[in-house]
């Protein structure tokens, strides 16, 4: 199958400037040519797509997602849905992602369920069943959440009572086929992480021995500090970082995935639901304060040179699977330039995954791109205006 896209603009997330007059020849889902329209090769029998006025964008990477969960204002209750409903949700989410230009899902937690006579995190089964499908995203999955006893509702996570149990839980998730592991570093006491930096370090080392990385949920400074000092690859959320910690993150090469869309969506729930945690006056103020703290953390991380990857937290949070453009817009509102926010949604996410082809459009690479109406380097809302997916 041969398709030639003619006379498009190109935004790669590495420059604030569009490249105009570009053509792309795709042969069997690989890019055979990418360059100026006038240099496009003769392509007999190719389907010609007049892409004039559109912009080619690399397929996005949702660096914090929960493929088996639906999101929405009742997202916490939905974790308890039966297995078949969660699998149906995953199919719906996968279709939404690809059609909206998101080609990769970095899944950071799914419930453990029995499926195909095997108990493990359900996203691992989804990942395996989607392998090789062009109509579904590529997935790298963390297994399930690893928490201290009592940190999450019963039955949601794999609980560890102490450091030895923490290491054992990491090894079990990797035995099950997890690509990376997810530690939950928020504790009942906001000033005290559930595990020390040394204990986190043991978990990180156990993952590294198997060729994997560990990432850490941390909305509080104490947990984020324990995670970074312990050597995790990434801080998820990172709502309350400070200048000292982002300097350490930059030195260690740790990423942050801010998931700002969660807080923005909560603010919309103040008008669209009757749930007091979103509508009560004190709740509205609390959400606004938390969003302000998250924006400040992003600004500090950017100033320190921390690599910022974009993720919506759909499913495990309140966002939906096709809302990556919302996260890009939120990163711009928090202080990133539009091209930096596009980078966060594309190739920086690929670096976090360790996947050199993820979020990149290059000759001889996979045809994982989409076309939008408008210039996302000037107007991030253009990412909502998907015209065509390669």
N, C-alpha and C positions, 0 to 999 in steps of 0.2 A: 504494500500500500504506500503510495507516494502522494504527499500533499505539499504544495508550495504556497507559503504565505508571502504576499507581496506588499511592499511599501508601508511597513508599520514603523512606529517609533519603538525604542527599546529602553527599558529601565532596569538596570541590573542591581540597584541597591549599593553600588560602590562609588557613585558620583551623584552630585546634585543636578546633573544635566542629562537630558534625554539625548539618545542617538537617533537621528532621523533617517528615513529612507532605507530601512532594513528589510531583508527578505530571509526567510527560513525555509529550507527544504527538509521535510521529515520523511524518512523512509523506514517503514516497519518500526515506528515509535522511537527512532534514533534521529538525531540532527546530523544530516549529511552536509548541510551548508548553512552558515550564518554569516551575513555580511551585507555590504551595500547592494541595493536593489539592482543596480546596473551590472553587477558582477554575478548575479544569480545564474547558476548553470542551466543549460537547456534541460528540461524535465519532461520528456515525452510521456504521455499517458498519466501525468500527474494531475491531481485535482488542484485547481488554482483558486486560492482564497484571496480576494481583494481586501486586504487588511488596512487600507488607507484610513487614516484618522484614528486608529486604535493604537494602544501601547502593549507591547509584549512584556509580561512580568514573569519572573521565575515562579514556579509552583511554591506556595508558601508552606511553612512548617509550623504547626501548632505545637509549641514546645512544652505545653502543659495541658494535657487533655485526659479525658476519661471516656474512652470510646464506647463503653457499655452502658453509660448513664445519660439520662435525657436533659438534665439541667432544669431551669425554671424555678419558680418560687418554692416548690416543694422538693427540691433536689435531695435533701437529706432523707426524706421518707422513701424516695425512689431507689435508694441503695438496697432496700429490702425487697424489691420486686422479684418475682419468680424468675428462674433461669431463662425460660423461653422468652419472656417479655424483655429481659436484658439483651438477649441475642437479637431480637427484633429491633430493639433500640439501636444496637450497634450497626445493623444493616442500614437503618434510616440515617444514622449519623455519618456513616461512610459515604453514602450517596450525597448528602449535603456538603461534605467536605470537598469532594472532588469537583462537584458542579460549581462550587464557589471559589475554586482556584487553590485549595489547600491540598497538597499532595502527600504530606507526611503528618503522622500523629505520633507524638512522643507521649505515650500513655504512662501516667504516673500513679496508677492505682485502680484496681478493680476488685470486686468481691470474689472470694474463693467459692467456687461451686463445683459440683460433680457434673461433668459433661463428657460424653463419650467414654464413660466408665473410668474417669480420672478426675480427682479433685485437685484443682489448682486455680490460680487467678484467671477469671474468665477472659480477660483481654488476650491472654496467651493463646487460647483456642481460637479467638477471632483472628489474631495475627496470622496463625498458621493456615486458617481456612481461606484467607484473602491473598495468600502468597501468589503472585503472578497475575492478579486481576487488575486490569487497567481502570476498571470502574470503581475501585476502592483505593484508599490511601495505603502507602507503605506504613508499617507500624513498628516502632521499637517500644517494648513494654516492660514495665518495672515489676510485674507481679502485683502483689497487694501491698497495702500500707503496713509498715512495721512500727508498732507503737509500744510505749510503756503501758503496763496494765492499767486500765481505767481511763486512758486518754480519749478514746472514742467509744461510741455505743457498743454494747456487746455484739459480737458476731461480725463486726465490720472489718476488723483488721487482724493481723497476726500479732499477738501480744507477747512481749518479752519482759520477764520480771527483773532480770539483771543483765550484766554485760555478757556472761556466757550464753544466756538465752538469746541475746541480741545477735551474737555471732552465728548461733545455730539457726536463727530465723533467716539471716542473710543467706546462709548456705542452702537452706531449704528452698528459698525462692529461686536461687540459681539452679538448683537441681531440677526444679520444675520447668526451667527453660527461660527464665526472665533475662532480658537483655541488660538491665541495670536494676538497682534496688532503691527503694524509697524509704527513708527514715523520717519519722514524725517527731520533730523536735520542739513542739509546743507542749508544755506541761500544765498541770493544774495551777501551779504557782508561776505566774508570768515572769518572775525574776529568776527562776531556777529551771534550767533545761532538764528534761527527763534523764539524759545521760551526759556525762562529762565529756570534754574534748578527747580525753584519753580513751574512753569507752567508744566514742564515735570512731576514733582512729582504728580501734580493733576491727570494727565493722567494715570500715573502708579498706583495711588491709585484707580482710577475708574476701571482699569482692574483687580486689585487685589481683589476688592469687588466682582467681578464675577468669581474669581478663575482662572484668566488668568494673563499672563505676557505681558510686553511691551518690544519691542526691538527697536533699533535706527540705522538708516542709518546715518553714520557720517564719511565723508572722511577728515574733518578738525578738528583740535584740539579743537576749540571753541565748536562745536556741540557735540563732544565726551565728553567733560568735562560737558556740561549741561546735557547730557544723564546720565552719571555715577552719578553725584551729585543728579540728579532727581530720581535715583533708577531703571533705566532700567536693564533688565536681561542680555542684550548683546549689544555690539557695532558691527555693521555690517561694514565691510571694515576696519575702524580704521587706515587709511593710515598714519596719522601724530600724533601718540601718543607720549607722553613724559614720563620721569621717574616718575614725580610726579603723573601723571594720572594713570599709570599702577599700582603704589603702592596702589592708592585708589581703583582701580578695584579689585586687589587681596584681599584687606580688605573687600570689599563689596560682593565678590563672583561673580562679573560680568564676563561674557565670552567675547571673541572676535572671530569673524569669518573673517579672513583677505582677502579672495577671491583674492588671488594672480594670479590665472589663467587669470583673466580679463586682467591684464597688460601684461602678457606673450602673450596672444592672440593678443592684440593690436600690439605688436612688430612683430608678424608674418604677420599682415595685411600690414606692410610696404613693404613687398615683394609680397603679393598676391592680393592687391587692388591698385586702382589709387586714393583713397580717400585722400585728402590732410591732413586731421586731423591725418592720420597715416603715410603718405609718406613725407610730407614737412619736411625740415631739422629742423625747430624749433619744429615741432610736435614730431619728433623722440627724440630730446633732452628732451622735456617736459615729455614724457612717461618714458624715462629712469630715470629721476629725481624722478618721482612719484613712480616708482618701487623701487628705492633705499630707499626712505622714508618709503615705506610699509615694506620692509625687515627689516629696522631698528626698526620699530614699533613691528614687530614680535619678534625680538631679545630682546627688552626691556620687552615685555610682558612675554616671556619665563623666563627671569632672575627674574622677579618679582613674578613668580608663578601664573600668570593669566591662566585660563583654555582656551586653544585654540581649537576651533572646525573647521573642514574643510568644506568649501563650495565653489562651483565654480561660483556662480551667473549666471548659465546658463539661457538663455532666457531673463532675465532682464538685463543681460550683454551679452558679446559677445561669451562666451563659449557655448558648446553643452552639452546635457544631459548625455553623456557617458564619460565625461572627468574628473571624480574624481581622477584617477591616476595622472593626470597632476597637480592637486592641491596638492596632497601628495608630488610629486617631488619638487614642488615650495616651500613647507614648509621646506623640507630638504635643499634646496638651501639657504633658509633664515636662517638656523641655527639649526633646530630641528634634533634630531637623527631620523633615519628611523622608529624605533619603536614608537617614540613620534608622528611622523607624522601619522603613522597608527592608533595610539590611537585617534588622532584628527579626523580621518575619521570614527571611529567606536564608542567606548564606551563613549568618551568624548562628541561626538555629542548626544549620548543617554542621557547623564546627562543634556545637554542643553534642550532636548525635555522633560525631566522628564519621560522617558520611560525606565524602568530598563532592558527590553529585547532587546532594540535597540542597535546594534553594539556589541552584546555579543553572544558567543556560549557556551552553558552550558547544562548539562544533565537536562532533563525535560523542556527545553526551546524550542522555535520555531526553526525550521530548516532553519534559514535565514543565509546561508553561501554560499561561492563559493570557487572554487578550481583554483589555478593558477599554472603556470609552473615557478618555481624559488622561491627564498627566498626574500620576500618583506622586511624583517628585515635587509637585506644587500643591496638589489637592488630594490628600489621602482618601477622601470620599470616593475617588475614582475607582478604588478597589472594590467597592460595592457594585460597580457597574460592569459586571462580567458579561462580555459579549460571546466569548467562545473559549472552550478549553481544548487544548491540543490532544 
